[in-house]
Amino acid sequence: MILEAAVLYIKQGQSDQFESDFIKASQYIRLIPGYIKHTLQKCIEQDYKYLLLVEWEKLEDHTIGFRQSEVYNNWKELLHHYYEPFPIVEHFQTVH
């Protein structure tokens, strides 16, 4: 299992709309083979900051399967305009 992690900073005043669009966008990521689950966490101290965690079976399920799919374009259209700055996405695997 691979864990994708991204800290998302949302433009000021757009958190509510981002959360609404994230629910819509979630339908797309679920369609990808190798997708396991995802969560979106909202920061308590900074209400414009979120943590996106996505579990994938393999790294390529995200980097190729999702990122090169048609549904990724739908995800991007719904969400990418909210980010300031654009997030750094990293991948992790369990060590212990």
VOGU-3710 file (C-alpha; in Angstrom, 3 decimals, decimal comma):
1> mileaavlyi> 0,000/0,000/0,000  1,188/3,515/-0,874  0,013/6,612/0,962  -0,230/9,803/-1,071  -0,103/12,949/1,064  -0,645/16,569/0,075  -1,020/19,672/2,198  -3,563/21,899/0,447  -3,684/25,647/1,044  -6,986/27,060/-0,171
11> kqgqsdqfes> -7,400/30,646/-1,324  -8,898/32,890/1,331  -12,689/32,810/1,554  -13,056/29,720/-0,665  -12,956/26,882/1,885  -16,708/26,204/1,881  -16,908/26,001/-1,907  -13,727/23,908/-2,022  -15,240/21,390/0,409  -18,408/21,193/-1,685
21> dfikasqyir> -16,446/20,666/-4,905  -14,183/18,139/-3,196  -17,223/15,974/-2,474  -18,107/16,132/-6,187  -14,518/15,388/-7,249  -14,324/12,373/-4,937  -16,536/10,387/-7,299  -13,785/10,520/-9,930  -10,832/9,257/-7,914  -12,880/6,279/-6,720
31> lipgyikhtl> -13,096/5,016/-10,321  -9,366/4,348/-10,662  -8,076/0,770/-10,396  -5,772/0,491/-7,398  -7,579/3,199/-5,424  -8,256/2,096/-1,837  -9,614/5,135/0,038  -9,064/8,806/0,731  -9,681/11,357/3,446  -9,591/15,122/3,599
41> qkcieqdyky> -8,658/16,610/6,962  -9,144/20,294/7,836  -6,547/22,022/9,999  -7,871/23,291/13,319  -5,376/26,147/13,633  -5,603/27,395/10,039  -9,045/27,012/8,459  -7,686/27,373/4,901  -5,275/24,422/5,281  -6,184/20,793/4,531
51> lllvewekle> -4,425/17,448/4,455  -5,370/15,053/1,660  -4,465/11,407/2,226  -5,075/8,797/-0,468  -4,281/5,106/-0,214  -3,259/3,315/-3,403  -2,291/-0,298/-4,028  0,813/0,767/-6,027  2,553/4,055/-6,784  1,686/3,713/-10,479
61> dhtigfrqse> -2,018/3,566/-9,664  -1,703/7,245/-8,761  1,116/8,502/-10,960  -0,051/6,775/-14,138  -3,518/5,307/-13,572  -5,034/8,445/-12,077  -2,855/11,255/-13,376  -3,068/10,081/-16,980  -6,787/9,319/-16,927  -9,700/11,300/-18,294
71> vynnwkellh> -11,230/11,479/-14,819  -8,121/13,310/-13,582  -9,080/16,171/-15,903  -12,467/16,335/-14,150  -10,748/16,309/-10,733  -8,358/19,028/-11,866  -11,131/21,212/-13,279  -13,090/21,060/-10,027  -10,216/21,555/-7,581  -6,946/22,939/-8,884
81> hyyepfpive> -8,032/26,574/-9,059  -8,487/26,644/-5,252  -4,824/25,995/-4,391  -2,436/28,785/-3,417  0,343/27,717/-3,740  -0,018/24,524/-5,732  0,524/21,553/-3,396  3,511/19,270/-3,251  2,333/15,673/-3,449  4,459/13,001/-1,808
91> hfqtvh> 4,174/9,229/-1,503  4,943/7,103/1,546  5,151/3,439/2,377  4,978/1,712/5,735  8,339/0,918/7,279  7,237/-0,525/10,587
//
